[in-house]
């Protein structure tokens, strides 16, 4: 159940990140930070998808852990964009709240998987 929800949420989050990145480039001519945000924000879901076909439980945990690292990095870029006035408080709250939901779900999934090893 949670893997499907996590997969869906991470995909929807990736779409929001792509749109935010496009907006940062078109409106602010911000290429460097938007590229970093795009890379880490879309990697979360890609790694979750990779984990679906992991070769072992250990491989699954590794891919989910890397996804968690990407989610944490995404929050860093969102914080930086907000603190440098490229991102409004409203946009920041929207994206960071969704990101934090993903972090919580990833932590839970990793803990559950580790307890079953």
C-alpha positions as CSV (number, residue, x, y, z in Angstrom):
1,X,0.0,0.0,0.0
2,X,2.5,2.6,1.1
3,X,4.9,1.9,-1.8
4,X,2.1,2.7,-4.3
5,X,1.2,5.9,-2.4
6,X,4.9,6.8,-2.2
7,X,5.4,6.1,-5.9
8,X,2.4,8.3,-6.8
9,X,3.3,11.1,-4.5
10,X,6.9,11.2,-5.7
11,X,5.8,11.3,-9.3
12,X,3.4,14.2,-8.6
13,X,6.1,15.9,-6.7
14,X,8.5,15.5,-9.7
15,X,5.9,17.1,-11.9
16,X,5.7,20.1,-9.6
17,X,9.5,20.3,-9.5
18,X,9.7,20.3,-13.3
19,X,7.2,23.1,-13.5
20,X,8.9,25.1,-10.8
21,X,12.3,24.7,-12.5
22,X,10.7,25.9,-15.8
23,X,9.3,28.9,-14.0
24,X,12.6,29.7,-12.4
25,X,14.3,29.7,-15.7
26,X,11.7,31.6,-17.7
27,X,10.9,34.2,-15.1
28,X,14.1,34.6,-13.1
29,X,16.7,33.4,-15.6
30,X,17.9,31.2,-12.8
31,X,19.7,28.3,-14.4
32,X,22.1,26.8,-11.9
33,X,19.9,26.5,-8.8
34,X,16.9,25.4,-10.9
35,X,19.0,22.7,-12.5
36,X,20.1,21.4,-9.1
37,X,16.6,21.4,-7.9
38,X,15.4,19.6,-11.0
39,X,18.0,16.9,-10.7
40,X,17.4,16.1,-7.0
41,X,13.7,16.6,-7.0
42,X,13.0,14.2,-9.9
43,X,15.6,11.7,-8.6
44,X,13.4,10.9,-5.6
45,X,10.7,9.2,-7.6
46,X,13.2,7.7,-10.1
47,X,15.0,5.9,-7.3
48,X,11.7,4.8,-5.8
49,X,10.8,3.3,-9.2
50,X,14.2,1.6,-9.3
51,X,13.6,0.1,-5.9
52,X,10.5,-1.6,-7.2
53,X,12.7,-4.1,-9.0
54,X,15.6,-4.2,-6.6
55,X,17.7,-7.4,-6.7
56,X,17.5,-7.9,-3.0
57,X,16.2,-6.5,0.2
58,X,19.5,-4.8,0.8
59,X,19.4,-3.3,-2.7
60,X,15.8,-2.1,-2.0
61,X,16.9,-0.4,1.2
62,X,19.9,1.2,-0.5
63,X,17.8,2.7,-3.3
64,X,15.2,4.0,-0.9
65,X,18.0,5.5,1.3
66,X,19.5,7.2,-1.7
67,X,16.0,8.5,-2.5
68,X,15.9,9.9,1.0
69,X,19.2,11.6,0.5
70,X,17.9,13.2,-2.7
71,X,14.8,14.4,-0.8
72,X,17.0,16.0,1.8
73,X,19.1,17.7,-0.9
74,X,15.9,18.9,-2.6
75,X,14.9,20.6,0.7
76,X,18.3,22.3,0.8
77,X,17.7,23.8,-2.7
78,X,14.2,24.9,-1.8
79,X,15.5,26.6,1.4
80,X,18.2,28.3,-0.6
81,X,15.8,29.5,-3.3
82,X,13.5,30.9,-0.6
83,X,16.3,32.6,1.3
84,X,17.6,34.2,-1.9
85,X,14.2,35.5,-2.9
86,X,13.8,33.3,-6.0
87,X,10.9,31.4,-4.4
88,X,7.9,33.0,-2.6
89,X,7.0,31.9,0.9
90,X,3.8,30.4,-0.4
91,X,5.6,28.3,-3.1
92,X,8.2,27.3,-0.6
93,X,5.6,26.1,1.9
94,X,3.8,24.1,-0.8
95,X,6.9,22.4,-2.1
96,X,8.7,21.9,1.2
97,X,5.6,20.4,2.8
98,X,5.2,17.9,0.0
99,X,8.9,17.1,0.2
100,X,8.7,16.6,4.0
101,X,5.8,14.2,3.5
102,X,8.0,12.2,1.1
103,X,10.9,12.2,3.6
104,X,8.6,10.9,6.3
105,X,7.2,8.1,4.1
106,X,10.7,7.1,2.9
107,X,12.0,7.0,6.5
108,X,9.0,4.8,7.5
109,X,9.5,2.5,4.5
110,X,13.3,2.1,5.2
111,X,12.7,1.4,8.9
112,X,10.0,-1.2,8.0
113,X,12.3,-2.9,5.5
114,X,15.2,-2.9,7.8
115,X,13.1,-4.5,10.6
116,X,12.2,-7.4,8.2
117,X,15.8,-8.2,7.2
